[in-house]
Structure formats: structure tokens, C-alpha cells
Amino acid sequence: LAMRYFPILIIVLAQSAAKLNGGGFGDSYNWVPWETAKSLAKSEDKPIMLILHKSWCGACKRLKPIVAASTEILELSKSFVMVNSEDDEAPINDDSFAIDGGYIPRIIFLDSEGVIRPEFSNPARGDQYKYFYPGEKDITRSMNNVLKHMNQKTEL
């Protein structure tokens, strides 16, 4: 009976380990669980960068190595509380994060009080899918914009 559940245990442990090291978005980032992100953002006076994604999503899989390999995103991330919420992890099912739809992946910025700042979106996307970021430059442009407007000093 124990051997019957062993493969399930291995899968659960592998998924947990993948999440602890960034879940494909990069091991060097200081990823924080959503449950502690708002209190940390407030205590450190940093905005939150929230990545909402699904393990089965093709666009999400394409975004992971882009973020993982980017030294510029990594450097900018030090001025943010970084959260990546995968599958059913909070806050992915919270409708307030579906600002212009429930598509994935979405990158949403919040201020240090944990308030969603919908004005910080991907300007390259126009009116549709404004929180979809297909490339490094799109992400760093928005990160720099957030830092500039939230009176942070780090800008690359």
C-alpha cells in the first residue's frame, strides 16, 4: 500500500521544491509567498510584482526562461517584493486581479500598501491583454516605471 502512494509523494515533493526555487522563473530571485507579500511590502516599503501563471500554459512556459535568464529583471527585483502564483495558489482566483480578463500569464504591480496599481501595465499591448509581458524589455520598462512613480531610487 505504501508503494502505491510513493509516486504521488514524489510528484508533490518535486512540485514543492520547484516552487521554492522559483518554479522555473529563476532560483536567484527572492520569491515570497502571497500570504506574506503584503506585510513584507509594507515593512520594507517596496512595491509588489505579482506574476500569475499556470503550469500547463504555453505562454507561461515561454516567459519562465526569459525572467530566469535576465540579469536586468533580477537587479530590479531587489526593489520589489516578488511573488509568482502558480495554478491555484492565492491570489490567482481573486477576481480583483482579473483587471482586464483572466488570461495568463499576467504581471500585476501593487504598491507597498498592497493596493493594485492598474495604471502600471505593458504599454506595448494597447487596450487588450495589458498585463501580458512577452519579453524582458517590456517587463523592465514597467518595473522602471513603477519605481520611478513610487519614489524608489533604483532604476536601470
C-alpha positions as CSV (number, residue, x, y, z in Angstrom):
1,L,0.0,0.0,0.0
2,A,2.8,2.4,0.9
3,M,4.5,1.9,-2.5
4,R,1.1,2.7,-4.2
5,Y,1.3,6.3,-2.8
6,F,5.1,6.7,-3.2
7,P,4.8,8.1,-6.8
8,I,2.2,10.7,-5.7
9,L,4.5,11.7,-2.8
10,I,7.5,12.2,-5.2
11,I,5.4,14.4,-7.5
12,V,4.1,16.5,-4.6
13,L,7.7,16.9,-3.3
14,A,9.0,17.8,-6.7
15,Q,6.4,20.4,-7.2
16,S,7.1,21.9,-3.8
17,A,10.8,22.0,-4.5
18,A,10.2,23.6,-7.9
19,K,8.2,26.4,-6.2
20,L,10.8,27.0,-3.5
21,N,13.4,27.7,-6.2
22,G,11.3,29.9,-8.4
23,G,9.2,27.3,-10.3
24,G,11.2,27.9,-13.4
25,F,11.3,31.7,-13.1
26,G,14.8,31.7,-11.6
27,D,16.5,30.5,-8.4
28,S,18.3,33.8,-7.7
29,Y,15.1,35.8,-7.1
30,N,13.8,36.3,-3.6
31,W,10.3,34.8,-4.2
32,V,7.9,35.4,-1.4
33,P,4.5,33.6,-0.9
34,W,1.5,35.8,-1.5
35,E,0.4,35.2,2.1
36,T,3.4,37.2,3.4
37,A,3.9,39.6,0.5
38,K,1.7,42.4,1.6
39,S,3.1,42.6,5.1
40,L,6.7,42.4,3.8
41,A,6.0,45.1,1.2
42,K,4.7,47.4,3.9
43,S,7.5,46.8,6.3
44,E,10.2,47.2,3.6
45,D,8.3,50.0,1.8
46,K,8.6,48.2,-1.6
47,P,6.1,47.6,-4.4
48,I,4.9,44.1,-5.2
49,M,5.5,42.4,-8.6
50,L,3.0,39.6,-8.9
51,I,3.2,37.0,-11.7
52,L,0.0,35.0,-12.2
53,H,0.6,31.8,-14.2
54,K,-0.4,28.2,-14.7
55,S,1.9,25.1,-15.0
56,W,0.1,24.0,-18.2
57,C,0.2,27.3,-20.0
58,G,2.4,27.6,-23.1
59,A,2.9,31.4,-22.8
60,C,3.8,30.9,-19.1
61,K,6.4,28.3,-20.0
62,R,7.9,30.7,-22.6
63,L,8.1,33.5,-20.0
64,K,9.9,31.5,-17.3
65,P,13.3,31.2,-19.0
66,I,13.1,34.9,-20.1
67,V,12.7,36.0,-16.4
68,A,15.2,33.4,-15.1
69,A,18.0,34.5,-17.5
70,S,17.5,38.3,-17.2
71,T,20.2,40.0,-15.1
72,E,18.3,43.3,-15.5
73,I,15.0,41.9,-14.1
74,L,16.9,40.3,-11.3
75,E,18.7,43.5,-10.4
76,L,15.4,45.5,-10.5
77,S,13.7,42.7,-8.4
78,K,15.7,43.8,-5.4
79,S,13.5,46.9,-5.2
80,F,10.3,44.8,-5.2
81,V,8.6,42.1,-3.2
82,M,8.5,39.3,-5.8
83,V,5.6,36.8,-6.0
84,N,4.9,34.1,-8.5
85,S,1.5,32.5,-8.1
86,E,1.1,29.2,-10.0
87,D,-2.0,27.2,-10.7
88,D,-4.5,27.6,-7.8
89,E,-2.2,29.5,-5.4
90,A,-3.5,32.7,-4.0
91,P,-4.4,35.2,-5.3
92,I,-5.0,33.8,-8.7
93,N,-8.7,33.1,-8.1
94,D,-9.3,36.6,-6.7
95,D,-11.4,38.4,-9.3
96,S,-9.8,41.8,-8.3
97,F,-6.6,40.6,-10.1
98,A,-8.6,40.0,-13.4
99,I,-8.4,43.7,-14.2
100,D,-8.9,43.2,-17.9
101,G,-9.6,39.5,-18.0
102,G,-8.5,36.2,-16.5
103,Y,-5.8,35.4,-19.2
104,I,-2.4,34.1,-18.2
105,P,0.4,34.9,-17.7
106,R,-0.3,38.3,-16.1
107,I,2.1,40.6,-14.3
108,I,0.4,43.0,-11.9
109,F,2.1,45.6,-9.8
110,L,0.9,46.6,-6.3
111,D,2.1,49.5,-4.1
112,S,3.7,48.9,-0.7
113,E,0.3,49.0,0.9
114,G,-0.8,46.1,-1.2
115,V,-3.1,48.1,-3.4
116,I,-3.4,47.0,-7.0
117,R,-2.0,49.7,-9.3
118,P,-3.7,49.1,-12.7
119,E,-2.0,52.0,-14.4
120,F,1.2,50.1,-14.4
121,S,0.7,47.8,-17.4
122,N,2.5,46.9,-20.6
123,P,2.3,50.0,-22.8
124,A,3.2,47.8,-25.8
125,R,0.0,45.9,-25.5
126,G,-2.5,48.6,-26.2
127,D,-6.1,48.0,-24.9
128,Q,-6.1,44.2,-24.9
129,Y,-4.1,42.0,-22.6
130,K,-2.4,45.0,-20.9
131,Y,-0.8,42.8,-18.2
132,F,0.7,40.3,-20.6
133,Y,4.5,40.7,-20.9
134,P,6.1,38.5,-23.6
135,G,9.7,39.8,-23.2
136,E,12.4,41.2,-21.0
137,K,12.3,44.8,-22.2
138,D,8.5,45.0,-21.7
139,I,8.9,43.8,-18.1
140,T,11.9,46.1,-17.3
141,R,10.2,49.1,-18.8
142,S,7.2,48.6,-16.4
143,M,9.4,47.8,-13.4
144,N,11.4,51.0,-14.0
145,N,8.1,52.9,-14.5
146,V,6.8,51.6,-11.2
147,L,10.0,52.5,-9.3
148,K,10.0,56.0,-10.9
149,H,6.4,56.7,-9.9
150,M,6.6,55.1,-6.5
151,N,9.6,57.2,-5.5
152,Q,12.1,54.4,-5.4
153,K,15.7,55.1,-6.1
154,T,16.7,52.0,-8.1
155,E,16.4,52.4,-11.9
156,L,18.4,50.6,-14.6
